[in-house]
Amino acid sequence: MPYLLLPPHPMSVSAARRWAAPLLPADVRDPVVLAVSELVTNAVVADEAIAATDDNEVELIVDPSYGHVVLAVTDASDRPLPPSPARVPGYEDGGRGLLLLDIPADDHGWVPRPCGGKCVWARLRCPPCALARHTSAAEVHGRCLMLE
């Protein structure tokens, strides 16, 4: 399973996109890279808010046998994710990330990590592609708990 460690810095967002793009089948690259961008941005913002210095982990699992790609990103904040808003006023600078994630993601959520912080994950549909790895939703949740 490919994973990447990134510092909690805004430049990590573009680094995560550049890392993820070549790992993905062309037919799902754009929506998955959008999800990578949103989740890493949220992790960086969460870590900056608490002055965290530990690296964020970004993991991609491409699973054509069940037709999905799974993305998991950790951050050091114990603050739960808010529910996705129905709409965000035009004058707000933020608050659209989870709304954007609702579009391509088949499912998404978060779990607290035993060592502190949380793991935010998203599962996106993927037509059959060249890579093989079986991953169930329970395994995704379990893997998020192991990311430390």
Secondary structure as UniProt FT lines:
FT   STRAND          3..6
FT   HELIX           11..20
FT   HELIX           21..23
FT   HELIX           26..28
FT   HELIX           29..49
FT   TURN            50..51
FT   STRAND          56..63
FT   TURN            64..67
FT   STRAND          68..75
FT   TURN            90..91
FT   HELIX           97..102
FT   TURN            103..104
FT   STRAND          105..112
FT   TURN            114..115
FT   STRAND          118..125
FT   HELIX           137..146
//
